[in-house]
Amino acid sequence: MARTVVVLAALALGGACLRASDGPPLRPCILPGVTREARCFELTRPENPDEPNGRQVSIHAAVVPATGIRPLRDAIFVFAGGPGQSATELAGNVMPLFAGLEARRDVVFVDQRGTGKSAPLSCPDETRGKRPLPEVLDEAAGAARLEACRLELTDAGVDLAQYATWIAVRDVEAVRERLGYGPINLWGASYGTRAALEFARQFPGSVRTVVIDGVAPASTPLPVAFAFDTDEALASLSARVDGGLRDALAVVLAADGGSHRLVDPYFGHDVEVSLSRTQRLGLVRGPLYSPSLAAALPVAIFRAAKGDLQPLVGLGGGLSAGRLSTGMHFSVLCAEDVPRISDEHRRAVQPTLAGTAVIDEYERACRAWPRRPVPEGFFAPPTFSAPTLLLSGGVDPATPPRHAREAAQRLPNALHVVAPALGHGVSTAGCAPRLITQLFLKGSLEGLDGGCLDALPPPTVFTEPRP
């Protein structure tokens, strides 16, 4: 009976039984949406890597242990998007991807510094949840809240310049070392692809395989890419619609002005709002992330061109990327993207629908945001030898295939797979989970065939019923 108890205990602990006795104390914890008990711990790290004895921050990580009794040492590490998302808060969405791997591999979620429970750079009003639509659309109030957030964080002693990607990935390597893993498997999506690429660039010996979905390399400033990528996605949608979508869109994005009586899509009560051109473009762009929502966008645009903005506000205004750490978001972009925006960039985006509006918005926000120089190597296309699977949605308005093609050019062991009909995020669709499982199991791209994603059809574009 005693022997049976020992065996059952080993099964219950799973991957946690591999931890060395001098490793970090792992306490039981629950991750949102994950049915199995995880193991959490904190690792203390210097906020400024140049001042190891200076201000310290706590890095929070969670391990979902392998279910088998002989876990392998090549765990899976998850890199969240945003920038500003918490990896541990996304665990419930990500864990199903690894259903075919969890018997022998731990899955590790590290809240990147500035997010989740890792010294979060949360602004005071982030816990309020949804705001009434007039407050959401009040650009002056939003700018004032961001400035108040910056002042509050700096007054609390936070050095906002120390939360860039190239510093944050060093925390992840420290977690890997502390847990005693060998080379690990990386999975990252959206901004998480930038972090995963930087981790592999700095620590190539710590990487076994890489999957990056919706690739956002550091080489192109995000506010610049925004303008071109939005135009590309809208052009793709227009090509599928009969009759005048471009003309209707031009009417919707015409000069600012006028107020509109609408129903708040979240609270359900009548409100009167004024929508700037940039805000209208944001409402158009939001549904493009998901082809199923984009299928309803043409009708919303046609209705908006006739003066009825309710469908467009309902379709695009209720979207959310999940909870973002605002302070971390701007610490990353103000250090890595905005300083590299040139006059040439501004001239290049001028003919696009967005023009310089997004660039202007980020430049205003970053004017007083603390930052430190980023190493030049960070912006060069990374080169490492680990087998790398790059996934792209063919109609993704944020990270279209051209970004992944750029990253893949310098990777000697890479496979780029495009799902023509998909938007932002491919990993959970069709055969993509099987491709990811195959790579992580074999540690090789051999035999991977992404052609199975070609067969996924685009949603049928919705047309308004005629009387």
Buried (B, 14 or more C-beta within 10 A) or exposed (E): EEEEEEEEEBEEBBBBBBBEEEBBEBEEBEBEEBEEBBBBBBBEBBBBEEEEEEEEBEBBBBBBBBBBBEBBBBBBBBBBBBBBBBBBBBBEBBBEBBEBBBBBBBBBBBBBBBBBBBBBBBBEBBEEEEBBBBBBBBEEEBEEBBBEBBEBBBEEEBBBBBBBBBBBBBBBBBBBEBBBBEBBBBBBBBBBBBBBBBBBBBBBEBBBBBBBBBBBBBBBBBBBBBBBBBBBBBEBBBEBBEEBBEEBBEBBBEEEEEEBEBBBBBEEEEBEBEBBBBBBBBBBBBBBBBBEBBBBBBBBBBBBBEEBBBBBBBBBBEBEBEBBBBBBBBBBBBBBBBBBBEEEBBEBBEEBBBBBBBBEBBBEBBEEBBBEEBEEEBBEBBEBEBBBBBBBBBBBBBBBBBBBBBBBEEBEEBBBBBBBBBBBBBBBBBBBBEBBBBBBBEBEBEEBEBEBBEEBEBEEBBEEEEE
